[in-house]
Amino acid sequence: MRLYAKISGIAAGLICASTLASQAQVACEQYRATVGDTLLGIAMKAYGTKEYQKIYGANREAIGSNPDLLRVGTLITIPCADGSLPATAEQKAPDAETIAAQAARVAEQTKAQEAMPITLITGNGFLPFTDERLPGRGLFTELVETSVLRADAKQKLNVIFINDWASHLDTLLPLMAFDGSFPWTKPDCSQPAALSADDRYRCENYNFSEPFYEVVDGLFSRKGSGFAEALSHDELKGTRICRPEGLSTAHLASVGLAEPDVTFLRPERVATCFEALMAGQVDIVAVESQQATGTITMMKLQDEVVENPNLGEVNALHVVVHKQNPRGREVLDVLNAGLGNMLESGEWYDIVSGALKRQDALRVN
């Protein structure tokens, strides 16, 4: 399933709107920083490149020693394309009407940015974490929405479901069409040589929130196949493993289960993996245990599929933002602050326990 054409139209509209809202950030003029501004974002809008050093060099005294810390209200001189500076107030004093117009523009832009919602994307089918059919649209969705509310009750949040998971990281977030996506695991970015190309891409291009939830990635096989009794990952070499596209394979590679020692099937849906398992097309399904249990129950395979109790691995789920997104750090700060409040108050536990009880009730029924 590919939603690229439809999504690209959405992205183009959002990017166009963003550009129209940022016309004050142009080369050869002065600009007063507002909420959410970064030097990188200003450079992108003024020059169309990531070269913010030119702006920092011209404003080092006003900004200070840390270019990542841009205070609201700081007057920024944006150099011209050739590196020269625009006329300053001493060279040409603006009249009162010009000053009033500039102040009005700054006030209007500040108000607009303060009201700008955070827009995150996720997808259906990742039970019990994200699905529009579930109460609260899933456990993870509920945690994310509550974290923003607890961090800042005035901050608006939009969560949009786009089921083409691979497009989230490959297309939509690089286009800055949305602010972030969830939920995703974080590879061990300190060991890039051991990662797949997809996981290296994730490390190189994305920043991660604090962990919102930990899951167990399990290995499922047909009853009687013998794979459920394996005590080491080496016993699984030579097998055919199904893991849906978009999901990291870093934890499998770290224990030696990487091509060519194993063969991967990467469909879009978890259910497709279990269909392939029952058809004899794969030997093992490698997915999150709760999601697998829900799918197995839905497909009525409880008596035919078993989980290996020895080789499961715990992984954390995060919200991710693109490193080039000017709002990225702001979004993560809001999410992390709210998550901290929820953990401290016990609200995180209440949400999780309530969601899991509902999920257990659905399995029984």
matplotlib code that plots the C-alpha trace (Angstrom):
import matplotlib.pyplot as plt

x = [0.0, 1.6, 0.1, 3.0, 1.0, -1.7, 0.7, 3.1, 0.2, -0.4, 3.3, 3.5, 0.6, 2.1, 5.5, 4.0, 2.1, 5.2, 7.1, 4.4, 4.4, 8.2, 8.7, 10.4, 13.3, 15.1, 18.7, 20.0, 17.5, 17.1, 14.8, 13.7, 13.6, 10.3, 9.1, 10.6, 13.2, 16.6, 19.6, 19.3, 15.6, 16.4, 19.2, 16.9, 14.3, 16.8, 19.2, 17.6, 20.6, 21.7, 24.6, 23.7, 27.4, 27.2, 24.3, 25.9, 29.2, 27.4, 25.4, 27.8, 27.7, 23.8, 23.4, 26.3, 28.6, 25.9, 24.4, 21.7, 20.3, 18.4, 16.4, 13.0, 13.3, 16.9, 17.5, 19.2, 21.1, 20.8, 23.8, 23.3, 24.1, 27.6, 28.3, 28.0, 25.7, 22.5, 22.3, 22.1, 20.1, 23.1, 23.5, 19.8, 17.4, 13.9, 11.0, 8.3, 5.9, 8.4, 9.2, 5.5, 5.0, 8.0, 6.7, 3.3, 4.8, 6.9, 3.9, 1.7, 4.4, 5.1, 1.4, 1.1, 4.0, 2.8, -0.5, 1.1, 0.1, 2.5, 1.5, 2.6, 1.9, 1.4, -0.3, -3.0, -2.5, 0.2, -2.0, -2.4, -0.2, -1.6, -4.9, -7.9, -10.3, -8.9, -10.0, -7.8, -6.6, -4.1, -2.0, 1.0, -1.2, -2.8, 0.6, 1.8, -1.4, -1.3, 2.3, 1.7, -1.3, 0.8, 3.7, 1.6, -2.2, -2.3, -0.2, -2.3, -1.5, -2.7, -2.2, -2.7, -2.8, -0.9, -0.7, 2.3, 4.9, 7.9, 6.9, 7.0, 10.8, 11.7, 9.5, 7.2, 9.5, 12.4, 9.9, 9.1, 5.4, 4.9, 6.8, 7.4, 6.3, 5.7, 6.3, 9.8, 12.7, 16.1, 19.0, 22.4, 23.7, 27.1, 27.8, 27.0, 29.1, 26.8, 23.6, 21.6, 21.4, 17.9, 19.0, 22.1, 19.8, 17.6, 20.6, 22.0, 18.8, 16.6, 16.5, 14.6, 12.4, 12.9, 11.5, 7.7, 7.2, 9.3, 8.2, 9.4, 10.3, 9.4, 10.1, 7.0, 6.9, 4.5, 3.9, 6.1, 8.7, 11.3, 12.2, 10.3, 12.7, 15.9, 18.2, 20.5, 20.1, 22.8, 20.2, 18.1, 20.7, 19.5, 15.9, 13.5, 12.3, 9.3, 9.4, 7.2, 8.9, 9.7, 10.5, 14.2, 16.2, 19.1, 18.3, 18.3, 21.6, 23.2, 22.7, 23.9, 20.5, 21.3, 21.5, 23.0, 22.8, 19.0, 16.5, 14.1, 10.5, 9.4, 5.6, 3.6, 1.4, 2.0, -1.0, 0.8, 3.7, 1.5, -0.2, 3.2, 4.1, 1.0, 1.7, 5.2, 6.8, 8.7, 9.9, 9.8, 7.8, 9.8, 7.4, 6.4, 4.9, 1.6, 1.0, 1.7, -0.7, -3.5, -3.0, -2.8, -6.0, -7.7, -6.6, -7.6, -4.1, -3.7, -3.4, -0.9, 1.6, 3.9, 6.5, 10.0, 10.3, 14.1, 15.1, 12.8, 14.4, 13.3, 13.3, 12.0, 9.6, 10.1, 8.8, 11.2, 11.8, 14.0, 17.3, 16.8, 13.3, 13.6, 11.0, 12.4, 14.1, 11.1, 8.8, 11.0, 11.3, 7.5, 7.1, 9.9, 8.7, 5.2, 6.4, 8.4, 5.4, 3.3, 5.9, 6.2, 2.5, 1.7, -0.5, 1.7, 1.0, -2.7, -2.9, -0.8, -2.6, -6.0, -5.1, -3.6, -6.7, -8.9, -6.7, -6.8, -10.6, -10.7, -8.6, -10.9, -14.0]
y = [0.0, 3.3, 6.7, 8.7, 10.7, 11.6, 12.3, 14.3, 16.7, 17.1, 17.6, 20.2, 22.1, 22.1, 23.1, 25.9, 27.2, 27.1, 29.2, 31.8, 32.1, 32.8, 35.5, 37.7, 35.3, 36.5, 37.3, 40.8, 41.8, 41.8, 39.4, 39.1, 35.5, 34.1, 30.9, 27.7, 29.5, 27.9, 29.2, 26.1, 26.9, 30.6, 29.6, 27.1, 29.8, 32.6, 30.7, 27.4, 25.6, 24.3, 26.8, 28.6, 29.4, 32.6, 33.8, 32.8, 34.5, 37.8, 37.6, 35.8, 38.7, 38.8, 35.0, 34.0, 31.0, 28.4, 28.6, 26.1, 28.5, 31.2, 33.4, 34.7, 38.4, 38.3, 40.6, 38.6, 40.2, 37.8, 38.4, 38.9, 36.0, 37.4, 37.5, 41.3, 42.7, 44.7, 48.3, 48.7, 51.0, 53.4, 53.6, 54.1, 54.8, 53.5, 55.8, 55.3, 53.8, 51.2, 50.3, 49.9, 47.7, 45.5, 45.2, 44.2, 41.5, 40.1, 40.0, 38.3, 35.7, 35.0, 34.5, 32.2, 30.1, 29.8, 28.5, 26.1, 22.5, 19.6, 17.1, 13.5, 10.5, 6.8, 3.8, 1.2, -2.4, -2.2, -3.6, -2.7, 0.4, 2.2, 1.6, 3.8, 1.0, 0.8, 3.0, 6.1, 5.0, 2.7, 2.5, 4.4, 7.1, 7.7, 8.0, 10.5, 12.7, 12.7, 13.7, 16.8, 17.7, 17.4, 19.4, 22.3, 22.3, 25.0, 23.1, 21.6, 18.1, 16.4, 12.6, 11.4, 7.7, 6.8, 3.1, 3.1, 2.9, 2.9, 6.3, 7.9, 7.8, 7.6, 10.3, 12.3, 13.4, 14.3, 16.5, 18.2, 17.4, 16.3, 16.9, 13.3, 9.7, 6.9, 4.3, 3.3, 1.3, 2.9, 0.9, 0.8, 3.8, 3.5, 0.4, 1.6, -1.1, -3.8, -2.2, -2.7, 0.1, 1.0, 1.2, 3.3, 5.6, 5.9, 6.7, 9.3, 11.1, 10.9, 12.0, 10.0, 10.8, 9.2, 5.7, 5.7, 1.9, -1.3, -4.3, -7.8, -8.8, -12.5, -15.3, -17.3, -20.6, -23.5, -25.9, -29.0, -27.3, -27.4, -23.7, -22.8, -25.0, -23.3, -22.1, -20.0, -17.8, -19.9, -22.7, -20.4, -19.7, -20.9, -20.2, -17.9, -15.1, -12.8, -9.3, -6.5, -3.7, -0.6, -2.6, -2.6, -5.8, -4.4, -6.7, -9.7, -8.7, -8.2, -11.9, -13.2, -13.4, -11.3, -12.1, -14.3, -16.4, -16.0, -15.0, -12.2, -11.7, -8.1, -7.7, -4.6, -6.4, -8.7, -10.8, -11.5, -12.9, -15.4, -16.3, -17.0, -19.1, -21.3, -21.7, -22.9, -19.9, -18.9, -20.7, -17.8, -14.6, -12.0, -9.4, -7.7, -10.3, -8.4, -7.5, -11.1, -12.5, -10.2, -11.2, -14.9, -14.6, -12.8, -15.4, -18.3, -19.8, -20.2, -24.0, -23.9, -21.1, -20.9, -18.4, -19.3, -18.6, -18.4, -15.9, -12.8, -9.4, -6.2, -3.1, 0.5, 2.4, 6.1, 9.1, 10.1, 13.5, 14.3, 16.0, 18.7, 19.7, 23.2, 22.3, 18.9, 19.8, 21.7, 18.7, 16.3, 18.7, 18.8, 15.1, 14.3, 16.8, 15.5, 11.9, 12.8, 14.3, 11.2, 8.8, 10.9, 11.2, 7.5, 8.5, 6.5, 3.3, 4.0, 4.4, 1.3, -1.0, 0.2, -0.4, -3.8, -4.9, -3.9, -5.8, -8.9, -8.7, -8.6, -11.7, -13.6, -12.6]
z = [0.0, -1.1, -0.3, -1.7, -4.3, -1.9, 0.9, -1.2, -2.0, 1.7, 2.3, -0.4, 1.0, 4.5, 3.2, 1.1, 4.2, 6.2, 3.6, 3.4, 7.2, 7.2, 4.7, 7.3, 7.4, 4.3, 3.4, 3.7, 6.4, 10.2, 11.9, 15.6, 16.9, 18.0, 19.7, 18.1, 15.9, 15.4, 13.4, 11.2, 10.5, 9.7, 7.4, 5.5, 5.0, 4.2, 1.9, 1.2, 2.7, 6.1, 6.4, 9.6, 10.5, 8.4, 10.5, 13.7, 12.8, 12.2, 15.5, 17.9, 20.4, 20.5, 20.6, 22.9, 22.9, 22.2, 18.7, 19.7, 22.3, 20.5, 22.9, 21.9, 21.0, 19.9, 16.9, 14.1, 11.3, 8.3, 6.0, 2.3, -0.1, -0.8, 3.0, 3.3, 6.1, 5.5, 6.5, 10.3, 12.4, 12.7, 8.9, 8.2, 11.1, 10.3, 10.7, 13.3, 10.8, 9.8, 13.4, 14.2, 11.1, 12.0, 15.6, 14.4, 12.1, 14.9, 17.3, 14.7, 13.9, 17.5, 18.2, 15.1, 16.2, 19.8, 18.5, 16.0, 16.8, 17.0, 14.3, 14.7, 12.5, 13.4, 11.7, 12.3, 13.1, 15.9, 18.6, 21.4, 20.8, 17.8, 16.1, 15.5, 16.4, 20.0, 23.0, 22.9, 19.5, 21.2, 24.3, 22.9, 21.3, 24.6, 26.3, 23.7, 23.8, 27.6, 27.7, 25.6, 27.8, 31.0, 29.6, 28.3, 28.5, 25.8, 23.3, 20.5, 19.2, 16.1, 15.6, 12.0, 11.0, 7.8, 7.4, 5.1, 7.9, 5.7, 4.2, 7.7, 7.9, 4.2, 2.8, 5.1, 8.0, 5.6, 3.7, 7.1, 6.3, 10.0, 13.2, 14.2, 14.1, 16.7, 17.9, 16.8, 18.4, 18.7, 17.2, 19.0, 17.2, 18.9, 16.7, 13.2, 11.5, 13.0, 11.7, 8.6, 6.1, 7.3, 10.9, 10.1, 8.2, 11.3, 13.5, 11.1, 10.4, 13.5, 17.2, 19.7, 22.7, 26.0, 26.1, 26.4, 26.7, 26.7, 24.6, 24.2, 20.6, 20.4, 17.9, 16.9, 15.0, 14.2, 17.0, 16.5, 14.3, 17.1, 16.8, 20.0, 22.0, 20.7, 23.5, 21.4, 18.3, 16.5, 16.3, 14.1, 11.5, 8.1, 8.8, 6.9, 9.2, 8.6, 10.0, 8.7, 6.8, 8.7, 11.9, 12.9, 12.5, 14.7, 17.6, 15.3, 13.6, 17.0, 17.8, 14.4, 12.6, 9.6, 5.9, 4.5, 7.6, 7.5, 4.8, 5.5, 4.3, 4.8, 4.1, 5.2, 7.7, 10.7, 9.7, 6.4, 8.3, 10.1, 6.8, 5.4, 8.5, 8.1, 4.4, 5.0, 3.3, 6.5, 9.6, 12.2, 12.7, 14.6, 16.1, 19.3, 21.6, 22.5, 18.9, 17.9, 20.5, 19.3, 15.7, 16.6, 18.5, 15.7, 13.2, 15.6, 15.6, 19.3, 19.0, 16.0, 16.8, 19.8, 21.1, 22.0, 25.7, 25.7, 23.1, 23.6, 23.8, 25.5, 23.3, 24.1, 21.9, 21.2, 19.3, 16.5, 14.9, 11.9, 12.8, 10.3, 11.5, 13.1, 15.6, 16.4, 19.7, 20.9, 20.2, 22.0, 25.0, 25.3, 25.0, 27.5, 30.0, 29.9, 30.2, 33.2, 34.9, 34.1, 35.5, 38.7, 39.3, 38.5, 35.6, 33.2, 35.1, 35.2, 31.5, 30.7, 33.2, 31.9, 28.3, 29.0, 31.0, 28.0, 25.6, 27.8, 28.0, 24.1, 23.9, 26.3, 24.4]

ax = plt.figure().add_subplot(projection="3d")
ax.plot(x, y, z, "-o")
ax.set_aspect("equal")
plt.show()
